[in-house]
Amino acid sequence: MSTTPPDQGAPAAPPERIVARLRSNARAMFWPSIVLIAACGALGYFAGRFDEVWEIVLLWSAAAAVILLLFLLPLASWLSRRYTITTRRIILRHGFFVRVRQELLHSRGYDVTVKRNWLQSAFRSGDVRINSGLERPVVLKDVPKADAVQRALNDLMDHAQTVVAVRRQQSESVSDETTVWGSR
């Protein structure tokens, strides 16, 4: 078994580090939380008022259905969507039963814009739209501190493009040594 020594002249790439892990704003869980509190309050109020077994079963079944449909499903949906920003790429994950993972490299270059409505402006969140030349732009929906995310993505992209340009220049550079092919 032969081992070849690694190229001593090439600089080692820095390790990939996680810059941020994001979800959409927790404000999305406001109304489902209100529904949970109301369902628990209604269940507590009406639980001792019925005498018939079928009425009690109907009450508990209705409360379970309301909590499942109007609280647990929105919670699972909110928890299943995450965004990870590293020093080399953006990783988007979403889905509960079918997991989808998408990656965008900073070195490819892209355009980053922030779109806000009045409610998002009040909470300093927004939709970060990343146009990387694909069919449609990638959107980080309702991200907290959207301006800081936009600045960080622009800085990471600029740094990645500078590193790629330096590596490309090093690989394409011509050495100053003269090679003699033959002598006369």
Summary of the structure (lengths in Angstrom):
residues: 184
radius of gyration: 27.2
end to end distance: 42.8
largest distance: 114.8
contacts: 428
relative contact order: 0.13
helix: 45%
strand: 22%
